[in-house]
C-alpha cells in the first residue's frame, strides 16, 4: 500500500476553526447591512467577530451521535414510566400541580427560545456565535418536545393540562412567563442574547429549571426528572454560551458596557419576577420540599451570582441594583404569591390548598422572620373558613403591573403590611407598576410596554369571551365566559385540591395499585 | 405458549391534548410527531411587536406571499421531531464514519487518479461555502416562517447543511490539506467559474419571504446542485474514472438528498395545492430560481465535465421539472 505523505495533524482548535469559521467569506454582491440588517440599531459595537472564543467545539457529527444516544435512553425511560403507571408513585396528587404549572408556563417558552435562537443565529455575522446559537436553537426544540412527550402521560390521567398551548396564550397568570419571552424575542439580537443567553440561562437557570427537576426527583416523578437530567448537558453548553456572549460584547468596546449593564439590570428583575411562580412552587406545591425559595435564592443568586458579578467587575459590570430589593422580598415572595393563587383558584388551571400542620411548621422554620407573624394567621383563618364551608374564591379581577403583569400583590420593600403601588403618566394614560424596577423598565421603553396584552384589561374590554358572547344579557356570568375562552373546565381544572377529581382519582388508582380490594 | 404479563390497568381520562384531538378528529392516541409539532408555536395575544420588524407580529403569516387556511397543513413525511431526527442522522453519521475509516485505513485516497483528486478538490471544496450559506438561509426560514409544521424541518435542514459543510471540509483535509481549503475559498471568492453561484447565494441572503427562500434554497438550488454534483459528477462520472472512494466519502450527501427531497416535494405540493394563487406564486418562484440556479451551476459543471456539462445539466433540469410536476407545479 502506498504511504501517504505525512500531513500536518490539526489540533482540536484548528480543526474546529476550519469546520466553522473557515466556511465564512466576505460577501460582495450584497451589502453587509442588507444581509445583517439588525446589527446596528441596539448601539452595540462589534469590531472583530473573530475574537469570539468558541465556548464548546462540537461538530455536527459528534452532536448527532451524543444527542441520539441521550434521546434513546430518555424515551426508553418515558416508555417504561408510562407502562408502569409511574405517575402513581409520586408523593401525592398535589405534586401533579407543579407539572401543570410547568407544561403550561414553561414548556411553551422553550419553544420560543428555539425560534429566538434561530433568529439570533441568523442575525449575527460571526460564524462562531452563529453556530453556537443555532445549536442552542436545535436543543431548545428538543426541550420543548421532550417536555411535552414526558408530560403527555400525566395529561391522560389528570386535569388542567389538556389544552396547555391554548391556555398559555390566554390564561391570566400565564401572561407573566409569556410576556417575559415575548419581551426577549422582540428585543434586538444582542439584547436577546443577554436576556436569555446570559440572565436567564446563566444567572437564573438554577432557580428555574433546577427546582422543577429536583422537585420531580424528590417527589418520585421519574418521567419529569429524566428529561431534566437529560437536558442537563445541553444546559451546561447553553450556560457557557451565555457567559461567552457577555464577555465578548464587553471586550469589544467600552461603549457597550453601560448598554449591557442596563440589560442585565432589566433582565435580572424581569426574570426574578417570573420566578415568583417557582418560589411558591418550591414552598407550597411540592409535597416533599427540596429547599425553601429563600435558601435557593441565597445559594444560587447571592453566593454563586455574587461570585459571578465579582468576576465581571473587571469589565465594569456591577451587581444589578434590584438585588437589594429582592433580598428584602425573599421572606415574603412565595407566601404572597400562594395567597394570591389561593384566592384566584377559580380562574387557574391548577389546584391550590392550605398547607397542613407539618407544612406550616416547615414554613415557620424556614421563614422565622415572617411566616408566623404575617402569613400563618391568614392561613389559619382561611382554613377555618374552609372547614365551615366558606372556601373563598375571589372573583374580582386584580390590577396588574404593566411590565411584569403580576397582580399588584407585592408589598413595599421593608414593609410587609403595605401593598406597593407605582404609577406613570404617559401620553394621557396612567400606567401601574408593582415596583420601582418595573416602573423604570417601562420608563426606558414606554413605546414597547404600552403594548402589553394585560389579561385583566382585556377581560374588561370584552376581548376574552368566546366568539358570539353577549355580555349584555341578563344573568351574564363573566367568569364563566372567561373560563370558556380559556377552555378551562369549571370544577375539574380549577378550585381547591380537596374537592378535586385529581385527588379522588389518585386515591382510588393508588389503592388499586397497592391493595387487593 | 403465551405469557400474559399484566400491569394494573387504569382507564385514562383522555388520550391526548385537546389541540391534537381537534386536529386529528377526536380524542385518540397521537404520535410523538403530532404532539411535538402541532400548535407548538404561539398564535394569539402577543405582547409586543418585534423592535427589529415592527410591521409584523412575532410570528406572522403575512411575511410570505403564500396564503394558507391552516399552516399545519404542512406535514413532514419523515415525521421528524427532534428525537426521530437525531436518531436518523446518528445512523447516517455511523455509516459516514465507517466510510471515512475505510478510505483512510486502506490509504484509498492515495490510490485516486490525480485527475480525479484534482477535480474533486476543485468542484467539491468550494461547495462547503454553499452549504454554509444554506445553513444561514434555513435558520432564516425557521426563524421567520409561520407554524411549526413548516418551520421545524428548517432547523433540522440548517444543521444538516452545517454537517455537510463539515463533511466536505473533512474530504478536503483527507484528499488535500488546509491549503486546499484556502485555495477553494479563493476560487469561491475570485474565480469566474464560481461567481454566478456566489452571486446566487448572496442574493438569497436578502430574500425576506420565508417560503420564497425555501424555494430558492431547498427546492431550486439544492434540487439541481445535489443532482448534478453528487448524483451525476461524483457517483457516475468520477466513479467510472476510479473515483469510487470519493463516492463513499460523500454518501451522506447522496442519501441526505434522497431523503430530504421527499420533504421538499411534499412542501411544494401542499403550498401549491392550497389555491390557484399559491400555485402561480410557487411556479413563478420555482421558474425564476431554477433558471438562475441552472445558469450558475453550468460553469461549475464544466470544471468536472467540460463540454458534457450542458447536457448533464439539461438532464438534471428535466428531472427537476418532472419532480415539480409530480408535486403539482408544471414549470
HADDOCK unambig.tbl for C-alpha pairs under 7 A between the chains (distance, minus, plus):
assign (segid A and resid 2 and name CA) (segid B and resid 107 and name CA) 6.97 0.50 0.50
assign (segid A and resid 2 and name CA) (segid B and resid 110 and name CA) 6.79 0.50 0.50
assign (segid A and resid 4 and name CA) (segid B and resid 110 and name CA) 6.29 0.50 0.50
assign (segid A and resid 19 and name CA) (segid B and resid 166 and name CA) 5.29 0.50 0.50
assign (segid A and resid 19 and name CA) (segid B and resid 169 and name CA) 6.45 0.50 0.50
assign (segid A and resid 23 and name CA) (segid B and resid 128 and name CA) 6.41 0.50 0.50
assign (segid A and resid 23 and name CA) (segid B and resid 129 and name CA) 5.36 0.50 0.50
assign (segid A and resid 23 and name CA) (segid B and resid 132 and name CA) 6.16 0.50 0.50
assign (segid A and resid 24 and name CA) (segid B and resid 129 and name CA) 6.65 0.50 0.50
assign (segid A and resid 27 and name CA) (segid B and resid 202 and name CA) 6.75 0.50 0.50
assign (segid A and resid 29 and name CA) (segid B and resid 199 and name CA) 5.82 0.50 0.50
assign (segid A and resid 29 and name CA) (segid B and resid 202 and name CA) 6.28 0.50 0.50
assign (segid A and resid 30 and name CA) (segid B and resid 202 and name CA) 6.17 0.50 0.50
assign (segid A and resid 30 and name CA) (segid B and resid 203 and name CA) 6.62 0.50 0.50
assign (segid A and resid 34 and name CA) (segid B and resid 206 and name CA) 6.43 0.50 0.50
assign (segid A and resid 35 and name CA) (segid B and resid 205 and name CA) 5.77 0.50 0.50
assign (segid A and resid 35 and name CA) (segid B and resid 206 and name CA) 5.49 0.50 0.50
assign (segid A and resid 38 and name CA) (segid B and resid 52 and name CA) 6.42 0.50 0.50
assign (segid A and resid 60 and name CA) (segid B and resid 163 and name CA) 5.04 0.50 0.50
assign (segid A and resid 61 and name CA) (segid B and resid 93 and name CA) 5.96 0.50 0.50
assign (segid A and resid 61 and name CA) (segid B and resid 163 and name CA) 6.58 0.50 0.50
assign (segid A and resid 64 and name CA) (segid B and resid 86 and name CA) 5.40 0.50 0.50
assign (segid A and resid 64 and name CA) (segid B and resid 89 and name CA) 6.16 0.50 0.50
assign (segid A and resid 64 and name CA) (segid B and resid 90 and name CA) 5.01 0.50 0.50
assign (segid A and resid 65 and name CA) (segid B and resid 90 and name CA) 4.93 0.50 0.50
assign (segid A and resid 67 and name CA) (segid B and resid 86 and name CA) 6.61 0.50 0.50
assign (segid A and resid 68 and name CA) (segid B and resid 83 and name CA) 6.82 0.50 0.50
assign (segid A and resid 68 and name CA) (segid B and resid 86 and name CA) 5.10 0.50 0.50
assign (segid A and resid 68 and name CA) (segid B and resid 87 and name CA) 4.80 0.50 0.50
assign (segid A and resid 68 and name CA) (segid B and resid 90 and name CA) 6.23 0.50 0.50
assign (segid A and resid 71 and name CA) (segid B and resid 83 and name CA) 5.71 0.50 0.50
assign (segid A and resid 84 and name CA) (segid B and resid 7 and name CA) 6.75 0.50 0.50
assign (segid A and resid 111 and name CA) (segid B and resid 41 and name CA) 6.99 0.50 0.50
assign (segid A and resid 115 and name CA) (segid B and resid 142 and name CA) 6.97 0.50 0.50
assign (segid A and resid 115 and name CA) (segid B and resid 143 and name CA) 5.26 0.50 0.50
assign (segid A and resid 118 and name CA) (segid B and resid 139 and name CA) 5.44 0.50 0.50
assign (segid A and resid 118 and name CA) (segid B and resid 142 and name CA) 6.58 0.50 0.50
assign (segid A and resid 118 and name CA) (segid B and resid 143 and name CA) 5.22 0.50 0.50
assign (segid A and resid 119 and name CA) (segid B and resid 140 and name CA) 6.70 0.50 0.50
assign (segid A and resid 119 and name CA) (segid B and resid 143 and name CA) 4.96 0.50 0.50
assign (segid A and resid 122 and name CA) (segid B and resid 136 and name CA) 5.86 0.50 0.50
assign (segid A and resid 122 and name CA) (segid B and resid 139 and name CA) 5.86 0.50 0.50
assign (segid A and resid 122 and name CA) (segid B and resid 140 and name CA) 5.84 0.50 0.50
assign (segid A and resid 138 and name CA) (segid B and resid 155 and name CA) 6.55 0.50 0.50
assign (segid A and resid 141 and name CA) (segid B and resid 82 and name CA) 6.95 0.50 0.50
assign (segid A and resid 142 and name CA) (segid B and resid 82 and name CA) 5.45 0.50 0.50
assign (segid A and resid 145 and name CA) (segid B and resid 36 and name CA) 4.96 0.50 0.50
assign (segid A and resid 148 and name CA) (segid B and resid 36 and name CA) 6.67 0.50 0.50
assign (segid A and resid 149 and name CA) (segid B and resid 32 and name CA) 6.76 0.50 0.50
assign (segid A and resid 152 and name CA) (segid B and resid 16 and name CA) 6.97 0.50 0.50
assign (segid A and resid 156 and name CA) (segid B and resid 12 and name CA) 5.29 0.50 0.50
assign (segid A and resid 156 and name CA) (segid B and resid 13 and name CA) 5.55 0.50 0.50
assign (segid A and resid 156 and name CA) (segid B and resid 14 and name CA) 4.81 0.50 0.50
assign (segid A and resid 156 and name CA) (segid B and resid 15 and name CA) 5.48 0.50 0.50
assign (segid A and resid 156 and name CA) (segid B and resid 16 and name CA) 6.49 0.50 0.50
assign (segid A and resid 157 and name CA) (segid B and resid 12 and name CA) 5.20 0.50 0.50
assign (segid A and resid 157 and name CA) (segid B and resid 13 and name CA) 5.32 0.50 0.50
assign (segid A and resid 162 and name CA) (segid B and resid 17 and name CA) 4.80 0.50 0.50
assign (segid A and resid 162 and name CA) (segid B and resid 18 and name CA) 5.53 0.50 0.50
assign (segid A and resid 163 and name CA) (segid B and resid 17 and name CA) 5.83 0.50 0.50
assign (segid A and resid 163 and name CA) (segid B and resid 18 and name CA) 5.14 0.50 0.50
assign (segid A and resid 163 and name CA) (segid B and resid 19 and name CA) 6.17 0.50 0.50
assign (segid A and resid 165 and name CA) (segid B and resid 39 and name CA) 6.94 0.50 0.50
assign (segid A and resid 169 and name CA) (segid B and resid 42 and name CA) 6.75 0.50 0.50
assign (segid A and resid 169 and name CA) (segid B and resid 44 and name CA) 5.75 0.50 0.50
assign (segid A and resid 169 and name CA) (segid B and resid 45 and name CA) 6.11 0.50 0.50
assign (segid A and resid 179 and name CA) (segid B and resid 47 and name CA) 5.94 0.50 0.50
assign (segid A and resid 182 and name CA) (segid B and resid 46 and name CA) 7.00 0.50 0.50
assign (segid A and resid 182 and name CA) (segid B and resid 47 and name CA) 6.32 0.50 0.50
assign (segid A and resid 182 and name CA) (segid B and resid 48 and name CA) 6.65 0.50 0.50
assign (segid A and resid 183 and name CA) (segid B and resid 48 and name CA) 6.74 0.50 0.50
assign (segid A and resid 186 and name CA) (segid B and resid 48 and name CA) 6.73 0.50 0.50
assign (segid A and resid 186 and name CA) (segid B and resid 49 and name CA) 6.25 0.50 0.50
assign (segid A and resid 186 and name CA) (segid B and resid 50 and name CA) 3.84 0.50 0.50
assign (segid A and resid 186 and name CA) (segid B and resid 51 and name CA) 5.54 0.50 0.50
assign (segid A and resid 186 and name CA) (segid B and resid 58 and name CA) 6.93 0.50 0.50
assign (segid A and resid 187 and name CA) (segid B and resid 50 and name CA) 6.45 0.50 0.50
assign (segid A and resid 187 and name CA) (segid B and resid 51 and name CA) 5.70 0.50 0.50
assign (segid A and resid 188 and name CA) (segid B and resid 51 and name CA) 6.54 0.50 0.50
assign (segid A and resid 188 and name CA) (segid B and resid 52 and name CA) 6.18 0.50 0.50
assign (segid A and resid 448 and name CA) (segid B and resid 48 and name CA) 6.30 0.50 0.50
assign (segid A and resid 451 and name CA) (segid B and resid 47 and name CA) 6.13 0.50 0.50
assign (segid A and resid 451 and name CA) (segid B and resid 48 and name CA) 5.64 0.50 0.50
assign (segid A and resid 452 and name CA) (segid B and resid 47 and name CA) 4.71 0.50 0.50
assign (segid A and resid 452 and name CA) (segid B and resid 48 and name CA) 6.34 0.50 0.50
assign (segid A and resid 453 and name CA) (segid B and resid 45 and name CA) 6.47 0.50 0.50
assign (segid A and resid 453 and name CA) (segid B and resid 46 and name CA) 6.94 0.50 0.50
assign (segid A and resid 453 and name CA) (segid B and resid 47 and name CA) 5.04 0.50 0.50
assign (segid A and resid 513 and name CA) (segid B and resid 8 and name CA) 6.09 0.50 0.50
